[in-house]
């Protein structure tokens, strides 16, 4: 479980178990609590990242925390 605060101030708790456990590849090391706990905010990317390079799309995090979809702007 990871507590997050979005750029608009929205707060939430995210359970990454289904997104990490059993997926293998770059996600396998995150099954270790010691590595999972090394998560950091990458201000430039606007999302969370781990030392092994795993990150999550900020739009996906927004959807997971708020339960709301993101408006897609149509080209003018």
C-alpha positions in Angstrom: 0.0 0.0 0.0 1.3 3.4 -0.9 -0.1 6.8 0.1 -0.1 9.3 -2.7 -0.9 13.0 -3.0 -1.7 14.2 -6.5 -0.7 17.6 -7.8 -4.2 18.9 -7.3 -4.1 17.9 -3.6 -6.2 14.8 -3.9 -4.9 12.1 -1.5 -5.3 8.4 -1.7 -4.0 4.9 -0.9 -3.0 2.6 -3.7 -2.5 -1.1 -3.4 0.1 -2.1 -6.0 -0.1 -5.8 -5.3 -2.0 -6.7 -8.4 0.2 -4.4 -10.5 3.5 -5.9 -9.2 3.2 -9.4 -7.7 3.5 -12.2 -10.3 4.1 -9.9 -13.2 7.8 -10.7 -13.5 10.3 -8.7 -15.5 11.1 -5.3 -14.1 8.3 -5.7 -11.6 9.8 -8.8 -9.9 12.3 -6.8 -7.7 9.4 -4.7 -6.4 8.0 -7.7 -4.7 10.7 -7.2 -2.1 9.4 -4.7 0.5 12.8 -3.2 0.9 13.0 -2.2 -2.8 9.3 -1.2 -3.0 9.9 1.1 -0.1 12.5 3.0 -2.0 9.9 4.7 -4.2 10.5 8.3 -4.9 8.7 11.2 -6.7 10.3 12.2 -9.9 9.2 15.8 -10.3 10.4 16.1 -13.9 8.4 13.0 -14.9 5.5 13.9 -12.6 5.2 10.4 -11.2 6.6 7.9 -8.8 9.7 5.8 -9.7 11.8 3.1 -8.2 15.6 2.6 -8.3 15.3 -0.1 -10.9 13.6 2.3 -13.3 10.0 1.2 -12.9 7.5 4.0 -13.0 3.7 4.4 -13.4 2.0 6.8 -15.8 0.7 9.8 -13.8 -2.6 9.6 -15.6 -3.1 6.0 -14.5 -2.3 7.0 -10.9 -4.9 9.8 -11.1 -7.5 7.3 -12.3 -6.7 4.8 -9.6 -6.8 7.4 -6.8 -9.9 9.3 -8.0 -11.9 6.7 -9.9 -12.5 9.4 -12.5 -11.4 9.2 -16.1 -9.3 11.8 -17.8 -10.9 14.1 -20.3 -9.4 13.8 -23.7 -9.3 17.0 -25.7 -10.3 16.6 -29.3 -8.1 18.5 -31.8 -9.7 21.8 -32.9 
